Amino acid sequence: LFFFFQAEDGIRDSVASRGLGDVYKRQVSTQSTWDLQTMVEKQTLVWLDCDMEYDDAMETILCAYNPKIKLLGISTVHGVVTAERSATYAIQVLELAAIEGVDVVIGATEGVCRPPRAWEEFHGTSAIDWAGLPPPTGKQTPLKTNAILHMFNTIMAQKDKKVTLVGTAQYTNLALLLKCFPEVKPHIEQIVVMGGCYGIGNVTATSEFNVDGDPEAAKIIFNCGLKVVMIPLDVTSKIVVTDDIIKEMKDWKTEFGEYCIKLLTFFKTVYSREATNVHDPLTIAYLIEPDMIKTDFMYVEVECGSTCCDGHTNCDVKHRSKKPKNVHVALDVDAKQFWKLLMDSLVKANEKWKTLHKQSSNY
């Protein structure tokens, strides 16, 4: 009997700490404590490594508000902006969505073998700044510790449960983790990254942003011997923010909804693009519903010294190479199912916003 109530309290605390208190209350009426305990035990443990932009924000909310995922922490890395600035953005997103209990740590400021680049010249204005997210309250600040060591300690602290690494920026932190602490490998379930392409790139004709920024890091990840899933630009570009999505958010009539709209219309508004693609959340969507994304196991080689296609992910889609297969590459996605999944988490976050801010639907 003691264990029964102890388990119930632990589950309630775990769920509530990530802004899911209301969800717990709804579920507890239809599920037994043992069902909830099983759900928590089956959660995928995720460490998120990112450069916190508009799609990383969506990814973070999806992590925190889906009961199948437990977000252990966030490390930032050089990417669209500096790792330091990205950490500030991460805290802004966590506070906006009322996500608690998730540490943020500042990671690598340059590549494994390459100096940092002025990525602002490529990307321009930050979506987080443009959307006008509330500034950090000061209640949470980035941890003042070495990011790689903190990642290692967090993973090892999970004991018998393995952790999935998710990378949605340059893979520098992930590569350094594997190189500095090779003993961590048995404790990693898989590595899921957004990046690379087997078609046309978005930095050069053949390279995608995340891999192009640190191809040596990508090479380390793809050849690490663990299960690696690569969700390339070719697939993420199929996820388009539609007018129907924006309309649904407008119908919420909340400040939270307005912030989401600004984040998701950033590229369309600022750069006069036809639409905005949402790239990074596909990594988490794959973990929640793997069947949503079609993948194929193949050999992938990262170009690290080419004068014409540096940073290209050479994917053996036709299986013509005799070299060992090393990466599960995404080839297609069910976009409709993806949006259903993401919107479900955004709706939960919006409800949490209304509860905390006591905001009516008359905003």
C-alpha positions as CSV (number, residue, x, y, z in Angstrom):
1,L,0.0,0.0,0.0
2,F,2.9,2.4,0.8
3,F,4.5,1.7,-2.6
4,F,1.1,2.4,-4.3
5,F,0.8,5.9,-2.9
6,Q,4.6,6.6,-3.3
7,A,4.4,5.6,-7.0
8,E,1.3,7.8,-7.5
9,D,3.1,10.9,-6.0
10,G,6.2,10.3,-8.0
11,I,4.3,10.1,-11.3
12,R,2.2,13.2,-10.4
13,D,5.4,15.2,-9.6
14,S,7.1,14.0,-12.8
15,V,4.2,14.9,-15.0
16,A,3.4,18.2,-13.3
17,S,7.0,19.4,-13.4
18,R,6.7,19.6,-17.2
19,G,3.6,21.6,-17.3
20,L,1.2,18.6,-17.6
21,G,-0.7,18.9,-14.4
22,D,-4.0,19.3,-16.1
23,V,-3.3,16.4,-18.4
24,Y,-2.6,14.2,-15.4
25,K,-5.9,15.2,-13.8
26,R,-7.8,14.2,-16.9
27,Q,-6.0,11.0,-17.3
28,V,-6.1,9.8,-13.7
29,S,-9.9,9.5,-13.9
30,T,-9.6,6.9,-16.6
31,Q,-6.3,5.3,-15.9
32,S,-5.1,3.4,-12.9
33,T,-2.0,4.5,-11.0
34,W,-0.3,1.4,-12.5
35,D,-1.1,2.5,-16.0
36,L,0.4,5.9,-15.3
37,Q,3.5,4.3,-13.8
38,T,3.9,2.2,-16.9
39,M,3.6,5.3,-19.1
40,V,6.3,7.1,-17.2
41,E,8.6,4.0,-17.2
42,K,8.1,3.8,-21.0
43,Q,8.9,7.4,-21.7
44,T,11.8,8.1,-24.1
45,L,14.5,10.0,-22.3
46,V,15.7,12.8,-24.5
47,W,18.7,15.1,-24.3
48,L,18.1,18.0,-26.8
49,D,21.1,19.7,-28.4
50,C,20.0,22.7,-30.5
51,D,20.5,26.4,-31.5
52,M,17.0,27.4,-30.3
53,E,15.2,29.1,-33.2
54,Y,11.6,29.1,-34.2
55,D,11.5,25.4,-35.0
56,D,13.6,24.4,-32.0
57,A,10.9,26.2,-29.9
58,M,8.2,24.0,-31.5
59,E,10.4,21.0,-30.9
60,T,10.9,21.9,-27.2
61,I,7.2,22.3,-26.6
62,L,6.5,19.0,-28.4
63,C,9.0,17.3,-26.1
64,A,7.6,18.8,-22.9
65,Y,3.9,18.3,-23.6
66,N,3.9,14.8,-25.1
67,P,3.6,12.1,-22.4
68,K,5.8,9.7,-24.3
69,I,8.9,12.0,-24.0
70,K,10.8,13.1,-20.9
71,L,13.1,16.0,-21.7
72,L,16.2,15.7,-19.5
73,G,18.0,18.9,-20.5
74,I,19.0,21.3,-23.3
75,S,22.5,22.1,-24.5
76,T,23.1,24.9,-26.9
77,V,25.7,25.1,-29.7
78,H,27.0,27.5,-32.2
79,G,24.5,27.7,-35.1
80,V,22.1,30.3,-36.3
81,V,23.3,32.4,-33.3
82,T,26.0,32.0,-30.7
83,A,25.7,29.2,-28.1
84,E,25.4,31.9,-25.4
85,R,22.6,33.7,-27.1
86,S,20.9,30.5,-27.9
87,A,20.8,29.6,-24.2
88,T,19.0,32.8,-23.5
89,Y,16.5,31.9,-26.2
90,A,16.0,28.5,-24.7
91,I,15.1,29.9,-21.3
92,Q,12.7,32.3,-23.0
93,V,10.9,29.4,-24.7
94,L,10.8,27.3,-21.5
95,E,9.3,30.2,-19.6
96,L,6.8,31.0,-22.4
97,A,5.5,27.5,-22.4
98,A,5.7,27.0,-18.6
99,I,8.1,24.2,-18.8
100,E,9.9,23.5,-15.6
101,G,12.7,21.2,-14.4
102,V,14.7,21.3,-17.6
103,D,18.3,22.6,-17.3
104,V,20.0,24.6,-20.0
105,V,23.7,24.5,-20.5
106,I,26.0,26.4,-23.0
107,G,28.0,24.1,-25.3
108,A,30.5,24.5,-28.0
109,T,31.2,27.9,-29.5
110,E,33.1,26.6,-32.6
111,G,33.4,23.4,-34.6
112,V,35.4,20.3,-33.8
113,C,38.1,21.4,-36.3
114,R,36.8,24.7,-37.6
115,P,36.5,28.2,-36.3
116,P,33.0,29.7,-35.7
117,R,31.2,31.3,-38.6
118,A,29.0,34.4,-38.6
119,W,25.8,32.6,-39.2
120,E,23.8,35.7,-38.7
121,E,24.9,36.7,-42.2
122,F,23.2,33.6,-43.5
123,H,20.1,33.6,-41.4
124,G,19.7,37.3,-40.5
125,T,17.3,38.4,-37.9
126,S,16.4,35.9,-35.1
127,A,12.9,34.6,-35.1
128,I,12.9,34.6,-31.3
129,D,13.8,38.3,-31.2
130,W,11.4,39.2,-34.0
131,A,8.5,37.4,-32.3
132,G,9.1,39.5,-29.2
133,L,9.0,36.7,-26.7
134,P,9.0,37.9,-23.1
135,P,12.6,38.4,-21.8
136,P,13.9,35.9,-19.2
137,T,12.5,36.5,-15.8
138,G,15.8,35.6,-14.1
139,K,14.3,32.7,-12.3
140,Q,16.3,30.3,-14.5
141,T,19.8,30.9,-15.9
142,P,22.1,28.6,-17.9
143,L,24.1,26.3,-15.7
144,K,27.7,27.4,-15.1
145,T,29.3,24.1,-15.9
146,N,30.9,22.3,-18.8
147,A,28.2,21.2,-21.2
148,I,29.8,18.0,-22.3
149,L,30.6,16.9,-18.8
150,H,27.0,17.8,-17.7
151,M,25.5,15.8,-20.6
152,F,27.7,12.8,-19.6
153,N,26.7,13.0,-16.0
154,T,23.0,13.3,-16.8
155,I,23.1,10.3,-19.1
156,M,25.0,8.1,-16.7
157,A,22.6,9.1,-13.8
158,Q,19.7,7.4,-15.6
159,K,21.3,4.1,-14.5
160,D,19.5,1.2,-16.3
161,K,17.6,3.4,-18.8
162,K,19.2,4.6,-22.0
163,V,19.0,8.1,-23.3
164,T,18.3,9.3,-26.9
165,L,20.4,12.2,-28.1
166,V,18.6,14.6,-30.4
167,G,20.6,17.1,-32.5
168,T,19.0,19.9,-34.4
169,A,22.0,22.2,-35.0
170,Q,25.7,21.6,-35.7
171,Y,26.5,18.3,-34.1
172,T,29.6,19.6,-32.3
173,N,28.5,18.9,-28.7
174,L,27.3,15.4,-29.6
175,A,30.6,14.5,-31.3
176,L,32.6,15.9,-28.4
177,L,30.5,13.8,-25.9
178,L,31.3,10.6,-27.8
179,K,35.0,11.4,-28.2
180,C,35.6,12.7,-24.7
181,F,33.5,10.0,-23.0
182,P,33.4,6.9,-25.2
183,E,32.1,4.9,-22.2
184,V,28.8,6.7,-22.6
185,K,27.9,4.8,-25.7
186,P,26.3,1.8,-24.1
187,H,24.0,4.2,-22.3
188,I,22.7,5.8,-25.5
189,E,19.6,4.3,-27.2
190,Q,20.0,6.2,-30.5
191,I,21.0,9.5,-32.0
192,V,18.4,11.3,-34.0
193,V,19.5,14.4,-36.0
194,M,17.9,16.9,-38.3
195,G,20.3,17.8,-41.0
196,G,22.0,16.7,-44.2
197,C,20.4,16.2,-47.6
198,Y,20.5,13.8,-50.5
199,G,19.3,16.5,-52.9
200,I,19.6,20.2,-53.0
201,G,21.2,22.0,-50.0
202,N,20.3,25.3,-48.4
203,V,23.8,26.7,-47.8
204,T,25.5,25.5,-50.9
205,A,24.2,23.6,-53.8
206,T,24.9,20.3,-52.0
207,S,25.1,21.1,-48.3
208,E,22.6,21.6,-45.5
209,F,23.1,24.1,-42.7
210,N,23.6,21.8,-39.7
211,V,26.1,19.5,-41.4
212,D,27.8,22.3,-43.3
213,G,28.6,24.1,-40.1
214,D,30.7,21.2,-38.7
215,P,31.0,18.4,-41.2
216,E,33.7,16.7,-39.1
217,A,31.3,16.4,-36.2
218,A,28.7,14.9,-38.5
219,K,31.3,12.4,-39.7
220,I,32.0,11.4,-36.1
221,I,28.3,10.9,-35.4
222,F,27.5,8.9,-38.5
223,N,30.4,6.6,-37.9
224,C,30.0,6.1,-34.1
225,G,28.6,2.6,-34.3
226,L,25.3,3.5,-32.6
227,K,21.9,3.7,-34.2
228,V,21.8,7.0,-36.0
229,V,18.7,8.5,-37.7
230,M,19.1,11.4,-40.1
231,I,16.1,13.4,-41.0
232,P,17.3,15.5,-44.0
233,L,16.3,18.7,-45.5
234,D,14.6,16.9,-48.3
235,V,12.0,15.5,-45.8
236,T,11.6,18.4,-43.4
237,S,10.9,20.7,-46.3
238,K,7.6,18.9,-46.8
239,I,6.4,20.3,-43.5
240,V,4.8,23.6,-44.4
241,V,2.9,26.1,-42.2
242,T,-0.5,26.4,-43.8
243,D,-3.2,29.1,-43.5
244,D,-5.3,26.6,-41.6
245,I,-2.7,26.1,-38.9
246,I,-2.4,29.9,-38.4
247,K,-6.2,30.2,-38.3
248,E,-6.5,27.6,-35.6
249,M,-3.9,29.5,-33.5
250,K,-5.7,32.8,-34.0
251,D,-8.9,31.1,-32.8
252,W,-7.2,30.5,-29.5
253,K,-7.3,34.3,-28.9
254,T,-4.3,34.1,-26.5
255,E,-1.0,35.8,-26.3
256,F,0.6,32.4,-26.4
257,G,-1.1,31.7,-29.7
258,E,0.1,35.1,-31.1
259,Y,3.7,34.2,-30.2
260,C,3.4,30.9,-31.9
261,I,2.0,32.6,-35.0
262,K,4.9,35.0,-35.1
263,L,7.4,32.2,-34.8
264,L,5.8,30.1,-37.5
265,T,5.4,33.0,-40.0
266,F,8.9,34.4,-39.4
267,F,10.4,33.4,-42.7
268,K,7.3,34.2,-44.7
269,T,7.0,37.7,-43.2
270,V,10.6,38.8,-42.9
271,Y,12.0,37.2,-46.0
272,S,9.0,37.2,-48.3
273,R,9.1,33.4,-48.6
274,E,6.0,31.6,-49.9
275,A,5.8,29.7,-46.6
276,T,7.7,28.6,-43.6
277,N,9.0,25.0,-43.2
278,V,9.2,23.5,-39.8
279,H,12.3,21.3,-39.7
280,D,13.5,20.3,-36.2
281,P,10.4,18.9,-34.5
282,L,10.4,15.9,-36.9
283,T,13.2,14.4,-34.7
284,I,10.8,14.3,-31.8
285,A,7.9,13.2,-33.9
286,Y,10.0,10.3,-35.1
287,L,10.5,9.2,-31.5
288,I,6.8,9.5,-30.6
289,E,5.4,7.8,-33.8
290,P,8.2,6.2,-35.8
291,D,5.8,5.0,-38.5
292,M,5.0,8.6,-39.4
293,I,8.4,8.9,-41.1
294,K,9.6,6.4,-43.7
295,T,13.3,5.6,-43.3
296,D,15.9,3.4,-45.1
297,F,19.2,2.1,-43.7
298,M,22.1,3.0,-45.9
299,Y,25.7,4.1,-46.2
300,V,26.2,7.8,-45.7
301,E,29.6,9.6,-46.2
302,V,30.1,13.2,-45.1
303,E,32.4,15.3,-47.4
304,C,34.9,17.1,-45.2
305,G,37.6,18.2,-47.7
306,S,35.9,18.7,-51.0
307,T,36.5,22.0,-52.9
308,C,33.1,21.9,-54.5
309,C,30.7,20.0,-52.1
310,D,32.2,20.4,-48.6
311,G,29.6,19.4,-46.0
312,H,27.5,17.2,-48.4
313,T,26.0,14.1,-47.0
314,N,26.5,11.5,-49.7
315,C,23.6,9.1,-49.2
316,D,23.7,5.8,-51.0
317,V,20.0,5.8,-51.6
318,K,20.3,3.1,-54.4
319,H,22.4,0.8,-52.2
320,R,25.2,0.7,-54.7
321,S,28.1,1.0,-52.2
322,K,29.7,-2.1,-50.7
323,K,30.6,-0.1,-47.6
324,P,28.7,-0.9,-44.3
325,K,25.4,0.8,-43.8
326,N,25.6,3.3,-41.0
327,V,22.6,5.7,-41.0
328,H,18.8,5.4,-41.1
329,V,17.9,8.1,-43.5
330,A,14.3,9.5,-43.6
331,L,12.8,9.5,-47.1
332,D,9.2,10.7,-46.5
333,V,6.8,11.9,-43.8
334,D,3.1,11.9,-43.2
335,A,2.7,15.7,-42.9
336,K,-0.9,15.6,-41.8
337,Q,-0.1,13.2,-38.9
338,F,2.9,15.4,-38.0
339,W,0.8,18.5,-37.7
340,K,-1.8,16.6,-35.6
341,L,0.9,15.6,-33.2
342,L,2.5,19.0,-32.9
343,M,-0.8,20.9,-32.6
344,D,-1.9,18.6,-29.8
345,S,1.1,19.7,-27.7
346,L,0.7,23.3,-28.6
347,V,-2.9,23.2,-27.6
348,K,-1.9,21.8,-24.2
349,A,0.7,24.5,-23.8
350,N,-1.9,27.1,-24.7
351,E,-4.3,25.7,-22.1
352,K,-1.5,25.9,-19.5
353,W,-0.8,29.5,-20.6
354,K,-4.5,30.4,-20.0
355,T,-4.5,28.8,-16.6
356,L,-1.4,30.5,-15.4
357,H,-2.3,33.9,-16.8
358,K,-6.0,33.5,-16.1
359,Q,-6.6,34.7,-19.7
360,S,-10.1,34.3,-21.2
361,S,-10.8,33.6,-24.8
362,N,-11.8,37.3,-25.3
363,Y,-8.1,38.3,-25.7
